[in-house]
């Protein structure tokens, strides 16, 4: 089955697969632009999409998941603040070098060391800046990209990695390798609307042969269940709540500027305007002027402005307005001006919106995987106490730091392993153990040093 509109069309092959085509202007006829799978529910999911002649694997349903995450967090008042807090907790005091060690009780621990040669090599690639940028992407998207650049001596056996550079996750997409195959290339471009002049293809880094390519890309991520190539944010289930929370502030601002200002409804009898129209027509006839409906509309505007001026303003405070009704035999009813106060129920409306906002905050915080006491969110008008924060911090360090630490440090560990083989030096994030104030000597407490 083929359905086409202009230069764009669908082809259903009857096997649950749908191809989209674009009719180009180069005279080559139909060229496939996308390959999609159609599920039984009728929804669509892209397997790949054609970009400047290269099939790439889209990142999200619209190939712009990083952009959507950015938009949601920027509109949610606490979004980037919470993500910054999470990144700070992960970073601790930054990366340090260490060796694995075992104490007399057969317990593993990290023996922190100082190696000037390795540190100098890492500094040449600005590893602190690059690692921190990788951490930001990891916190937001559960994955990040880096670009490895090797030296020119690889062909004569003197190769080494000279640079490890962070590449924003929003700019990289895997190249579709075909069915039942792993990607071997990636495209760097300005997504979601790439320009062929600024798009570049790179091979993927090969850990088994790190000197294979002069420049290569590598993707490091915390695996997301059910997602083949890219990881997705842990708070993806809270997207709708984040979007709702982001709309509350502009909604209330618009309400305050508009809806809440409507306090009275004025009803006017139709016979009043019929009589006014008759008077205007009579005046036009006397002056020899052609009557037009715009004349009545202008009279209505002027009458409303005059009527409203008598009801508003500080000088009219405490005054009253008199209206009268008369019997209209044609309508069979009383007619006259009416002023009906409008009950906006502002209190109920605001309280309902605040409750929705609280629910959105709770859902978002749960999705971020951060305890409210650590995110500085005040839920139910209660800020976590010091002991609650300390306990939450210890639980967080014990459960939420090992895997991100392993993923974040991996490219820099590969840098060390390639350039300093046999050193047994590892790199990891160093975090100071926080103790309760009552367990700290009085002279060393924060209060004493304030």
MOJO-V225988 format. One record per residue. N is the residue number from 1. PHI is phi in radians with two decimals (* if undefined). OMEGA is omega in whole degrees, 0 to 359 (NA if undefined). D_FIRST is the distance of its C-alpha to the first C-alpha in whole Angstrom. Layout:
N_PHI_OMEGA_D_FIRST + N_PHI_OMEGA_D_FIRST
//
This chain:
1_*_181_0 + 2_-2.14_173_4 + 3_-2.24_184_7 + 4_-2.33_174_10 + 5_-2.33_183_14 + 6_1.13_181_16 + 7_-1.68_181_17 + 8_-2.22_182_14 + 9_-2.70_176_10 + 10_-2.02_173_8 + 11_-2.27_178_6 + 12_-1.73_183_5 + 13_-1.47_177_7 + 14_1.42_182_8 + 15_-1.95_180_11 + 16_1.45_180_12 + 17_-2.06_180_11 + 18_-2.26_174_10 + 19_-1.86_170_11 + 20_-1.88_183_12 + 21_-2.24_172_13 + 22_-2.19_180_16 + 23_-1.59_186_17 + 24_-1.42_183_21 + 25_-1.69_183_24 + 26_-1.53_177_25 + 27_1.48_181_23 + 28_-1.61_177_22 + 29_1.41_183_18 + 30_-1.30_176_15 + 31_-2.25_181_17 + 32_-1.19_179_15 + 33_-1.91_180_17 + 34_-2.48_171_16 + 35_-2.22_185_15 + 36_-2.14_171_15 + 37_-1.85_178_15 + 38_-1.84_180_14 + 39_-1.44_181_17 + 40_-1.12_181_17 + 41_-1.45_179_19 + 42_1.59_179_16 + 43_-1.44_184_18 + 44_-2.06_175_17 + 45_-2.48_184_19 + 46_-1.34_170_19 + 47_-1.42_174_20 + 48_-2.71_176_21 + 49_-2.43_184_21 + 50_-1.45_179_22 + 51_-2.25_180_25 + 52_0.92_178_27 + 53_1.50_180_25 + 54_-2.05_177_26 + 55_-1.35_180_24 + 56_-2.09_179_26 + 57_-1.56_183_25 + 58_-1.17_178_25 + 59_-1.73_183_28 + 60_1.68_183_27 + 61_-0.99_180_24 + 62_-1.88_181_25 + 63_1.03_180_27 + 64_-2.56_179_30 + 65_-1.06_177_31 + 66_-1.03_179_35 + 67_-1.14_179_35 + 68_-1.19_178_34 + 69_-1.05_180_37 + 70_-1.07_181_39 + 71_-1.12_181_38 + 72_-1.13_183_39 + 73_-1.25_180_42 + 74_-1.26_179_43 + 75_-1.46_178_43 + 76_-1.43_190_44 + 77_-1.01_183_48 + 78_-1.84_187_49 + 79_-1.03_182_46 + 80_-1.21_176_47 + 81_-1.13_178_51 + 82_-1.18_180_50 + 83_-1.14_176_48 + 84_-1.15_177_51 + 85_-1.12_179_53 + 86_-1.11_179_51 + 87_-1.11_178_51 + 88_-1.14_178_54 + 89_-1.17_178_55 + 90_-1.20_185_53 + 91_-1.21_182_55 + 92_1.07_177_58 + 93_-1.86_175_61 + 94_1.71_182_58 + 95_-1.33_176_58 + 96_-2.42_178_61 + 97_-1.66_181_62 + 98_-2.73_170_63 + 99_-2.17_174_63 + 100_-1.22_180_63 + 101_-2.54_179_66 + 102_-2.26_181_67 + 103_-1.52_184_70 + 104_-1.16_178_73 + 105_-1.67_178_71 + 106_1.11_179_68 + 107_-1.94_179_66 + 108_-1.24_173_64 + 109_-2.70_179_64 + 110_-1.68_176_63 + 111_-1.66_185_66 + 112_-1.21_184_66 + 113_-2.32_175_67 + 114_-2.10_177_68 + 115_-2.21_187_67 + 116_-1.16_181_67 + 117_-1.17_180_66 + 118_-1.15_179_62 + 119_-1.08_179_63 + 120_-1.12_179_63 + 121_-1.15_178_60 + 122_-1.15_180_58 + 123_-1.16_178_60 + 124_-1.14_177_59 + 125_-1.73_178_55 + 126_0.97_190_56 + 127_-1.12_180_55 + 128_-1.14_179_56 + 129_-1.14_183_53 + 130_-1.12_181_50 + 131_-1.18_180_51 + 132_-1.16_177_51 + 133_-1.13_176_48 + 134_-1.08_180_46 + 135_-1.11_179_48 + 136_-1.07_177_46 + 137_-1.12_181_43 + 138_-1.11_179_43 + 139_-1.17_183_44 + 140_-1.44_190_41 + 141_-2.12_181_39 + 142_1.10_178_40 + 143_-2.95_179_40 + 144_-2.70_181_41 + 145_-2.06_172_41 + 146_-2.33_177_43 + 147_-2.02_177_44 + 148_-1.68_175_46 + 149_-2.18_182_49 + 150_-1.65_176_51 + 151_-1.41_182_54 + 152_-1.46_184_54 + 153_-1.54_184_57 + 154_-1.13_184_54 + 155_-1.22_181_54 + 156_-1.84_176_58 + 157_1.40_180_57 + 158_-2.05_184_59 + 159_-1.33_176_55 + 160_-2.70_175_55 + 161_-1.48_183_53 + 162_-1.75_181_54 + 163_-2.52_169_52 + 164_-2.19_187_49 + 165_-2.07_174_48 + 166_-1.25_174_46 + 167_-2.09_182_42 + 168_-0.95_182_41 + 169_-1.09_180_38 + 170_-1.21_185_36 + 171_-1.81_187_36 + 172_-2.14_175_34 + 173_-2.39_175_31 + 174_-1.17_172_30 + 175_-1.55_182_29 + 176_-1.13_185_26 + 177_-1.62_187_27 + 178_1.86_182_24 + 179_-1.15_175_24 + 180_0.98_179_27 + 181_-2.43_178_29 + 182_-1.61_179_31 + 183_-1.04_178_31 + 184_-2.14_180_34 + 185_-2.43_176_34 + 186_-2.52_180_33 + 187_-1.96_174_33 + 188_-1.81_183_35 + 189_-2.74_177_34 + 190_-1.57_180_35 + 191_-1.36_7_32 + 192_-1.56_178_30 + 193_-2.07_185_30 + 194_-1.31_175_31 + 195_-1.91_183_33 + 196_-1.04_182_32 + 197_-1.28_182_36 + 198_-1.99_179_37 + 199_-1.63_182_35 + 200_-2.40_175_36 + 201_-1.74_178_35 + 202_-2.31_172_37 + 203_-1.28_177_38 + 204_-1.46_180_38 + 205_-1.06_180_42 + 206_-1.88_181_43 + 207_-1.04_180_46 + 208_-1.28_179_47 + 209_-2.46_187_47 + 210_-1.10_180_48 + 211_-1.65_186_49 + 212_-1.15_184_46 + 213_-2.11_176_45 + 214_-1.08_178_47 + 215_-2.38_181_45 + 216_-2.58_179_42 + 217_-1.94_177_40 + 218_-2.48_179_41 + 219_-1.95_179_39 + 220_-2.07_186_41 + 221_-2.67_169_40 + 222_-1.63_188_41 + 223_-0.97_175_38 + 224_-1.81_184_36 + 225_-1.03_176_35 + 226_1.46_180_31 + 227_-2.06_191_30 + 228_-1.30_192_30 + 229_-1.99_181_31 + 230_-1.83_170_32 + 231_-1.44_179_35 + 232_-2.12_181_34 + 233_-1.04_177_37 + 234_-1.12_182_39 + 235_-1.64_181_39 + 236_-1.06_178_36 + 237_-1.23_180_36 + 238_-1.76_182_38 + 239_-0.98_182_36 + 240_-1.12_178_36 + 241_-1.18_178_39 + 242_-1.12_179_40 + 243_-1.12_177_38 + 244_-1.12_180_40 + 245_-1.08_180_43 + 246_-1.26_180_42 + 247_-1.64_185_42 + 248_-1.16_182_45 + 249_-1.08_178_48 + 250_-1.13_178_46 + 251_-1.11_179_45 + 252_-1.16_178_49 + 253_-1.12_178_50 + 254_-1.15_179_48 + 255_-1.08_181_50 + 256_-1.11_183_53 + 257_-1.41_187_53 + 258_-2.24_189_51 + 259_-1.05_183_51 + 260_-1.19_180_54 + 261_-1.40_180_56 + 262_-1.43_185_55 + 263_-2.02_182_58 + 264_-2.42_176_59 + 265_-2.02_183_57 + 266_-1.84_177_59 + 267_-1.86_179_59 + 268_-2.09_180_60 + 269_-1.29_180_61 + 270_-1.13_181_59 + 271_-1.10_179_63 + 272_-1.12_182_64 + 273_-1.33_175_61 + 274_-1.13_179_61 + 275_-1.17_178_65 + 276_-1.11_179_64 + 277_-1.11_179_62 + 278_-1.14_178_65 + 279_-1.13_180_67 + 280_-1.12_179_65 + 281_-1.11_180_65 + 282_-1.13_179_68 + 283_-1.14_179_69 + 284_-1.10_180_67 + 285_-1.17_179_68 + 286_-1.14_182_72 + 287_-1.58_181_71 + 288_1.22_181_69 + 289_-1.87_178_66 + 290_-1.28_179_62 + 291_-1.32_175_61 + 292_-2.40_180_57 + 293_-1.05_179_55 + 294_-1.09_179_55 + 295_-1.13_178_59 + 296_-1.19_179_59 + 297_-1.12_178_56 + 298_-1.13_179_58 + 299_-1.12_179_61 + 300_-1.08_180_59 + 301_-1.08_181_58 + 302_-1.16_179_62 + 303_-1.15_180_63 + 304_-1.15_179_61 + 305_-1.12_179_62 + 306_-1.18_180_66 + 307_-1.17_181_65 + 308_-1.19_180_63 + 309_-1.12_180_66 + 310_-1.36_183_69 + 311_-1.89_186_67 + 312_-2.11_178_66 + 313_1.71_181_68 + 314_-1.11_183_71 + 315_-1.21_180_74 + 316_-1.75_180_72 + 317_-1.11_179_72 + 318_1.51_178_74 + 319_-1.40_177_74 + 320_-2.15_182_73 + 321_-2.16_182_71 + 322_-1.81_174_72 + 323_-2.25_180_70 + 324_-2.33_178_71 + 325_-2.13_178_69 + 326_-2.43_181_70 + 327_-1.49_177_69 + 328_-1.78_183_67 + 329_-1.11_180_68 + 330_-1.22_179_65 + 331_-1.48_181_62 + 332_1.20_183_65 + 333_-2.76_175_65 + 334_-1.36_177_66 + 335_-2.23_178_65 + 336_3.01_179_65 + 337_-1.34_178_64 + 338_-2.30_175_63 + 339_-2.12_185_63 + 340_-1.97_176_61 + 341_-1.12_180_61 + 342_-1.82_176_57 + 343_-1.55_183_57 + 344_-1.31_182_55 + 345_0.86_184_55 + 346_-1.06_182_55 + 347_-1.04_181_57 + 348_-1.12_182_54 + 349_-1.14_181_51 + 350_-1.13_180_53 + 351_-1.07_178_53 + 352_-1.12_180_50 + 353_-1.19_178_48 + 354_-1.14_178_51 + 355_-1.10_177_50 + 356_-1.11_180_46 + 357_-1.10_178_47 + 358_-1.09_178_49 + 359_-1.12_179_47 + 360_-1.13_179_44 + 361_-1.08_181_47 + 362_-1.12_180_48 + 363_-1.14_181_44 + 364_-1.15_180_44 + 365_-1.11_177_47 + 366_-1.09_179_46 + 367_-1.15_180_43 + 368_-1.24_180_45 + 369_1.29_182_47 + 370_-2.20_179_50 + 371_-1.11_180_53 + 372_-0.93_180_53 + 373_-1.19_178_57 + 374_-1.59_182_56 + 375_-1.58_180_53 + 376_1.15_173_56 + 377_-1.44_178_54 + 378_-1.72_179_56 + 379_-1.72_181_55 + 380_0.99_177_57 + 381_0.96_181_59 + 382_-2.31_175_60 + 383_-1.72_183_61 + 384_-1.01_179_61 + 385_-1.33_180_65 + 386_-1.09_180_66 + 387_-1.17_178_66 + 388_-1.13_179_62 + 389_-1.13_180_61 + 390_-1.11_180_63 + 391_-1.12_180_62 + 392_-1.10_179_58 + 393_-1.12_180_59 + 394_-1.14_178_60 + 395_-1.13_180_57 + 396_-1.11_180_55 + 397_-1.12_182_56 + 398_-1.41_188_56 + 399_-2.11_191_53 + 400_-2.05_185_51 + 401_-1.99_187_52 + 402_-1.12_183_52 + 403_-1.18_176_48 + 404_-1.00_178_48 + 405_-1.05_181_51 + 406_-1.08_182_50 + 407_-1.22_183_46 + 408_-1.08_186_48 + 409_-1.47_187_51 + 410_-1.03_180_49 + 411_-1.09_180_48 + 412_-1.37_172_52 + 413_-1.19_177_53 + 414_-1.15_175_51 + 415_-1.03_180_53 + 416_-1.18_183_56 + 417_-1.11_181_55 + 418_-1.31_186_55 + 419_-1.46_181_57 + 420_-2.33_183_60 + 421_-1.12_177_59 + 422_1.40_183_62 + 423_-1.37_183_63 + 424_1.07_178_62 + 425_-1.53_177_61 + 426_-2.13_180_58 + 427_-2.14_181_57 + 428_-2.70_180_56 + 429_-1.53_182_57 + 430_-1.73_179_60 + 431_-2.25_177_61 + 432_-1.29_177_64 + 433_-1.30_181_65 + 434_-1.57_179_66 + 435_-1.98_176_69 + 436_-1.12_183_70 + 437_-1.04_182_73 + 438_-1.21_179_75 + 439_-1.65_181_75 + 440_-1.79_177_76 + 441_-0.97_184_79 + 442_-0.91_183_80 + 443_-1.23_181_81 + 444_-1.82_182_77 + 445_-1.30_183_76 + 446_-1.07_181_73 + 447_-1.12_181_76 + 448_-1.25_182_79 + 449_-1.79_182_77 + 450_-1.26_NA_75
//
